[in-house]
């Protein structure tokens, strides 16, 4: 199981928006220490590298290391549904190859699968 909660969804939203013009698909390396990613643009000119420690999250749990492939354009579309005040939960179950995006607001709860 993987569970990571950002207190403010706009942090992850800004990260994705900043790389969506450079790379289309990325692999998230999820480990006990945090989440990392490296990807090259299609012309192999730019390298995108991201490393988020488990301390960067409000809550973090990783039972086993895993690699998740994500399409950045689809993730960007999902993140457009959240407000800046929302918190964001990224969750992957044991048996599932899907990542769940959960946006929490005091008055509403949004749930998206990818």
N, CA, C and O of each residue as an XYZ file, in Angstrom:
456
protein
N       0.844     -1.182      0.000
C       0.000      0.000      0.000
C       0.885      1.240      0.000
O       1.938      1.282      0.637
N       0.430      2.230     -0.725
C       1.084      3.533     -0.748
C       0.036      4.589     -0.434
O      -1.060      4.575     -0.993
N       0.379      5.500      0.460
C      -0.511      6.572      0.870
C       0.343      7.810      1.140
O       1.257      7.773      1.963
N       0.040      8.900      0.446
C       0.768     10.148      0.669
C      -0.231     11.300      0.622
O      -1.069     11.373     -0.276
N      -0.130     12.194      1.597
C      -1.070     13.306      1.673
C      -0.314     14.634      1.669
O       0.545     14.895      2.511
N      -0.671     15.461      0.682
C      -0.211     16.842      0.653
C      -1.232     17.690      1.388
O      -2.432     17.570      1.142
N      -0.775     18.533      2.276
C      -1.713     19.407      2.977
C      -2.374     20.370      2.002
O      -3.552     20.697      2.149
N      -1.610     20.828      0.999
C      -2.139     21.740     -0.021
C      -1.939     21.114     -1.389
O      -0.805     20.855     -1.794
N      -3.035     20.868     -2.108
C      -2.971     20.234     -3.417
C      -2.249     21.095     -4.442
O      -1.693     20.573     -5.409
N      -2.253     22.419     -4.239
C      -1.645     23.299     -5.233
C      -0.130     23.097     -5.334
O       0.459     23.472     -6.347
N       0.514     22.522     -4.327
C       1.952     22.234     -4.406
C       2.211     21.196     -5.501
O       3.046     21.411     -6.379
N       1.501     20.083     -5.445
C       1.665     19.034     -6.458
C       1.176     19.518     -7.820
O       1.751     19.172     -8.852
N       0.126     20.309     -7.815
C      -0.424     20.869     -9.049
C       0.617     21.744     -9.756
O       0.760     21.662    -10.976
N       1.329     22.561     -9.023
C       2.361     23.421     -9.608
C       3.536     22.599    -10.132
O       4.116     22.941    -11.162
N       3.892     21.526     -9.438
C       4.961     20.653     -9.904
C       4.605     20.021    -11.249
O       5.422     19.994    -12.169
N       3.394     19.520    -11.349
C       2.946     18.882    -12.594
C       2.839     19.914    -13.710
O       3.256     19.644    -14.836
N       2.288     21.090    -13.422
C       2.173     22.134    -14.436
C       3.532     22.578    -14.959
O       3.656     22.936    -16.130
N       4.541     22.557    -14.116
C       5.860     23.020    -14.537
C       6.563     22.024    -15.470
O       7.462     22.418    -16.213
N       6.177     20.757    -15.447
C       6.841     19.771    -16.306
C       5.979     19.275    -17.460
O       6.480     18.553    -18.322
N       4.701     19.638    -17.504
C       3.810     19.045    -18.496
C       4.147     19.431    -19.929
O       3.765     18.716    -20.856
N       4.854     20.542    -20.138
C       5.249     20.937    -21.493
C       6.523     20.224    -21.937
O       6.825     20.180    -23.130
N       7.271     19.667    -20.990
C       8.536     19.007    -21.321
C       8.392     17.508    -21.527
O       8.932     16.960    -22.489
N       7.676     16.844    -20.643
C       7.580     15.386    -20.700
C       6.116     14.958    -20.761
O       5.231     15.641    -20.246
N       5.884     13.823    -21.396
C       4.508     13.328    -21.496
C       4.248     12.185    -20.517
O       3.197     12.142    -19.878
N       5.192     11.272    -20.400
C       5.039     10.122    -19.513
C       6.216     10.065    -18.550
O       7.358     10.320    -18.932
N       5.926      9.726    -17.298
C       6.976      9.625    -16.285
C       6.747      8.365    -15.456
O       5.637      7.835    -15.392
N       7.807      7.908    -14.834
C       7.726      6.827    -13.858
C       8.011      7.412    -12.490
O       9.073      7.993    -12.264
N       7.064      7.257    -11.576
C       7.272      7.661    -10.193
C       7.880      6.487     -9.444
O       7.298      5.403     -9.399
N       9.037      6.699     -8.861
C       9.679      5.688     -8.029
C       9.277      5.955     -6.589
O       9.672      6.958     -5.995
N       8.492      5.051     -6.038
C       7.975      5.221     -4.687
C       8.735      4.275     -3.765
O       8.790      3.068     -3.996
N       9.313      4.843     -2.726
C      10.096      4.047     -1.782
C       9.736      4.458     -0.363
O       8.877      5.311     -0.143
N      10.406      3.838      0.585
C      10.166      4.135      1.993
C      10.616      5.552      2.345
O      10.116      6.147      3.299
N      11.568      6.094      1.567
C      12.121      7.425      1.835
C      11.379      8.559      1.149
O      11.575      9.722      1.499
N      10.525      8.240      0.171
C       9.785      9.289     -0.533
C       9.499      8.926     -1.977
O       9.537      7.757     -2.361
N       9.213      9.949     -2.772
C       8.830      9.789     -4.168
C       9.857     10.515     -5.028
O      10.218     11.657     -4.742
N      10.326      9.851     -6.081
C      11.271     10.493     -6.994
C      10.888     10.173     -8.427
O      10.133      9.242     -8.707
N      11.448     10.996     -9.340
C      11.137     10.838    -10.750
C      12.268     11.440    -11.559
O      12.842     12.454    -11.161
N      12.595     10.833    -12.687
C      13.486     11.413    -13.675
C      12.928     11.085    -15.038
O      12.525      9.950    -15.293
N      12.901     12.087    -15.931
C      12.386     11.883    -17.281
C      13.062     12.860    -18.228
O      13.383     13.989    -17.857
N      13.272     12.409    -19.455
C      13.847     13.255    -20.501
C      12.735     13.722    -21.427
O      11.738     13.028    -21.626
N      12.927     14.925    -21.997
C      11.973     15.380    -22.996
C      12.183     14.581    -24.285
O      13.154     13.833    -24.397
N      11.285     14.734    -25.250
C      11.327     13.901    -26.455
C      12.571     14.152    -27.302
O      13.004     13.247    -28.016
N      13.156     15.336    -27.249
C      14.358     15.626    -28.031
C      15.647     15.350    -27.259
O      16.741     15.591    -27.769
N      15.522     14.849    -26.038
C      16.658     14.522    -25.168
C      17.568     15.717    -24.904
O      18.793     15.596    -24.894
N      16.949     16.859    -24.692
C      17.682     18.081    -24.369
C      17.531     18.417    -22.891
O      18.490     18.846    -22.250
N      16.335     18.225    -22.351
C      16.051     18.600    -20.966
C      15.801     17.352    -20.118
O      15.167     16.392    -20.556
N      16.313     17.400    -18.912
C      16.086     16.338    -17.934
C      15.260     16.908    -16.792
O      15.613     17.932    -16.206
N      14.163     16.239    -16.486
C      13.317     16.628    -15.369
C      13.604     15.665    -14.228
O      13.504     14.450    -14.394
N      13.955     16.201    -13.084
C      14.257     15.380    -11.920
C      13.501     15.935    -10.721
O      13.506     17.141    -10.476
N      12.861     15.057     -9.988
C      12.061     15.462     -8.836
C      12.306     14.470     -7.709
O      12.316     13.258     -7.924
N      12.499     14.990     -6.524
C      12.676     14.143     -5.346
C      11.911     14.754     -4.181
O      12.226     15.858     -3.735
N      10.911     14.040     -3.692
C      10.117     14.473     -2.544
C      10.361     13.491     -1.397
O      10.047     12.305     -1.507
N      10.907     13.981     -0.327
C      11.146     13.158      0.848
C       9.822     12.881      1.557
O       8.849     13.612      1.371
N       9.789     11.839      2.358
C       8.563     11.548      3.113
C       8.219     12.685      4.073
O       7.062     12.832      4.467
N       9.213     13.489      4.451
C       8.959     14.642      5.321
C       8.184     15.757      4.616
O       7.605     16.621      5.274
N       8.172     15.741      3.271
C       7.468     16.774      2.510
C       5.955     16.566      2.502
O       5.207     17.441      2.067
N       5.514     15.421      2.978
C       4.098     15.088      3.004
C       3.555     15.241      4.424
O       4.294     15.113      5.400
N       2.262     15.515      4.521
C       1.633     15.577      5.839
C       1.572     14.175      6.435
O       1.895     13.982      7.607
N       1.160     13.203      5.638
C       1.149     11.790      6.027
C       1.795     11.001      4.901
O       1.616     11.327      3.728
N       2.540      9.973      5.249
C       3.220      9.163      4.236
C       3.320      7.724      4.722
O       3.704      7.462      5.862
N       2.966      6.793      3.830
C       3.087      5.371      4.147
C       3.429      4.621      2.863
O       2.756      4.778      1.844
N       4.460      3.820      2.921
C       4.857      2.991      1.789
C       5.240      1.626      2.331
O       6.265      1.487      2.999
N       4.419      0.612      2.048
C       4.682     -0.727      2.546
C       5.715     -1.479      1.707
O       6.447     -2.323      2.224
N       5.770     -1.167      0.401
C       6.763     -1.785     -0.472
C       7.108     -0.813     -1.591
O       6.294      0.028     -1.975
N       8.313     -0.939     -2.104
C       8.743     -0.066     -3.190
C       7.992     -0.417     -4.456
O       7.703     -1.586     -4.711
N       7.672      0.601     -5.255
C       6.949      0.376     -6.497
C       7.279      1.473     -7.497
O       7.793      2.532     -7.135
N       6.979      1.204     -8.743
C       7.144      2.176     -9.808
C       5.786      2.353    -10.472
O       5.149      1.383    -10.880
N       5.353      3.607    -10.574
C       4.067      3.919    -11.193
C       4.295      4.750    -12.444
O       4.968      5.779    -12.390
N       3.747      4.321    -13.558
C       3.814      5.092    -14.791
C       2.627      6.037    -14.866
O       1.481      5.626    -14.682
N       2.908      7.303    -15.138
C       1.851      8.312    -15.220
C       1.945      9.094    -16.514
O       3.041      9.406    -16.981
N       0.801      9.410    -17.090
C       0.731     10.345    -18.203
C       0.489     11.726    -17.605
O      -0.538     11.962    -16.969
N       1.424     12.623    -17.809
C       1.377     13.934    -17.169
C       0.185     14.762    -17.641
O      -0.373     15.530    -16.858
N      -0.210     14.623    -18.883
C      -1.359     15.376    -19.390
C      -2.643     14.957    -18.669
O      -3.466     15.806    -18.324
N      -2.815     13.659    -18.443
C      -4.002     13.176    -17.728
C      -3.985     13.618    -16.266
O      -5.019     14.000    -15.718
N      -2.812     13.565    -15.636
C      -2.696     14.004    -14.246
C      -3.011     15.491    -14.146
O      -3.672     15.923    -13.202
N      -2.543     16.272    -15.108
C      -2.812     17.712    -15.111
C      -4.302     17.998    -15.225
O      -4.814     18.903    -14.568
N      -4.994     17.238    -16.048
C      -6.445     17.410    -16.185
C      -7.169     17.083    -14.885
O      -8.111     17.775    -14.499
N      -6.727     16.031    -14.216
C      -7.340     15.664    -12.937
C      -7.116     16.760    -11.906
O      -8.029     17.118    -11.162
N      -5.896     17.294    -11.866
C      -5.556     18.304    -10.859
C      -6.263     19.635    -11.093
O      -6.321     20.464    -10.184
N      -6.800     19.858    -12.289
C      -7.580     21.073    -12.547
C      -8.903     21.062    -11.779
O      -9.533     22.105    -11.605
N      -9.312     19.897    -11.328
C     -10.571     19.769    -10.595
C     -10.457     20.199     -9.138
O     -11.474     20.381     -8.469
N      -9.248     20.363     -8.643
C      -9.101     20.704     -7.228
C      -8.941     22.195     -7.029
O      -8.510     22.921     -7.925
N      -9.295     22.632     -5.844
C      -9.092     24.023     -5.446
C      -7.748     24.137     -4.742
O      -7.184     23.139     -4.294
N      -7.243     25.354     -4.650
C      -5.949     25.567     -4.002
C      -5.988     25.243     -2.516
O      -4.951     24.920     -1.937
N      -7.148     25.320     -1.887
C      -7.260     25.047     -0.452
C      -7.421     23.566     -0.158
O      -7.303     23.156      0.996
N      -7.686     22.759     -1.169
C      -7.903     21.326     -0.969
C      -6.611     20.633     -0.565
O      -5.519     21.075     -0.921
N      -6.745     19.555      0.172
C      -5.602     18.677      0.397
C      -5.678     17.560     -0.644
O      -6.750     17.263     -1.170
N      -4.542     16.953     -0.933
C      -4.467     15.917     -1.959
C      -3.900     14.648     -1.353
O      -2.867     14.669     -0.683
N      -4.590     13.539     -1.598
C      -4.120     12.230     -1.169
C      -3.835     11.404     -2.419
O      -4.689     11.267     -3.295
N      -2.622     10.857     -2.489
C      -2.255      9.899     -3.526
C      -2.244      8.529     -2.862
O      -1.607      8.336     -1.826
N      -2.959      7.577     -3.469
C      -3.121      6.284     -2.811
C      -3.084      5.164     -3.843
O      -3.704      5.263     -4.902
N      -2.353      4.101     -3.528
C      -2.316      2.889     -4.348
C      -2.529      1.708     -3.416
O      -1.817      1.561     -2.423
N      -3.513      0.861     -3.732
C      -3.787     -0.323     -2.915
C      -2.815     -1.441     -3.256
O      -2.109     -1.372     -4.263
N      -2.779     -2.468     -2.422
C      -1.873     -3.600     -2.600
C      -2.067     -4.294     -3.952
O      -1.097     -4.517     -4.677
N      -3.297     -4.633     -4.289
C      -3.574     -5.451     -5.466
C      -3.794     -4.632     -6.725
O      -3.986     -5.199     -7.801
N      -3.771     -3.337     -6.618
C      -4.229     -2.484     -7.697
C      -3.064     -1.818     -8.409
O      -2.058     -1.478     -7.786
N      -3.201     -1.636     -9.700
C      -2.215     -0.898    -10.477
C      -2.703      0.512    -10.764
O      -2.170      1.182    -11.648
N      -3.688      0.962    -10.047
C      -4.244      2.300    -10.227
C      -3.794      3.206     -9.099
O      -3.645      2.791     -7.950
N      -3.584      4.465     -9.474
C      -3.323      5.474     -8.454
C      -4.610      6.252     -8.263
O      -5.269      6.623     -9.234
N      -4.964      6.496     -7.020
C      -6.179      7.231     -6.686
C      -5.788      8.639     -6.261
O      -4.877      8.825     -5.455
N      -6.483      9.623     -6.810
C      -6.308     11.018     -6.414
C      -7.545     11.417     -5.623
O      -8.654     11.393     -6.157
N      -7.372     11.776     -4.379
C      -8.488     12.172     -3.523
C      -8.246     13.614     -3.097
O      -7.220     13.936     -2.499
N      -9.212     14.480     -3.417
C      -9.149     15.877     -3.000
C     -10.091     16.070     -1.836
O     -11.271     15.731     -1.925
N      -9.583     16.609     -0.745
C     -10.397     16.823      0.440
C     -10.573     18.313      0.691
O      -9.624     19.096      0.650
N     -11.792     18.661      0.944
C     -12.147     20.000      1.380
C     -13.008     19.794      2.622
O     -13.563     18.713      2.820
N     -13.120     20.805      3.442
C     -13.938     20.651      4.648
C     -15.387     20.318      4.314
O     -16.057     19.618      5.073
N     -15.870     20.819      3.182
C     -17.279     20.623      2.858
C     -17.518     19.545      1.796
O     -18.649     19.083      1.645
N     -16.449     19.120      1.035
C     -16.646     18.176     -0.066
C     -15.528     17.138     -0.076
O     -14.486     17.327      0.550
N     -15.759     16.035     -0.798
C     -14.745     15.024     -1.009
C     -14.804     14.600     -2.466
O     -15.854     14.159     -2.933
N     -13.697     14.724     -3.199
C     -13.604     14.343     -4.610
C     -12.700     13.124     -4.717
O     -11.736     12.997     -3.963
N     -13.007     12.223     -5.654
C     -12.246     10.989     -5.795
C     -12.057     10.687     -7.269
O     -13.042     10.593     -8.001
N     -10.806     10.530     -7.733
C     -10.495     10.236     -9.123
C      -9.519      9.074     -9.185
O      -8.635      8.952     -8.337
N      -9.679      8.214    -10.197
C      -8.763      7.098    -10.437
C      -8.036      7.324    -11.738
O      -8.572      7.918    -12.674
N      -6.818      6.848    -11.789
C      -6.057      6.899    -13.033
C      -5.381      5.579    -13.241
O      -4.680      5.395    -14.236
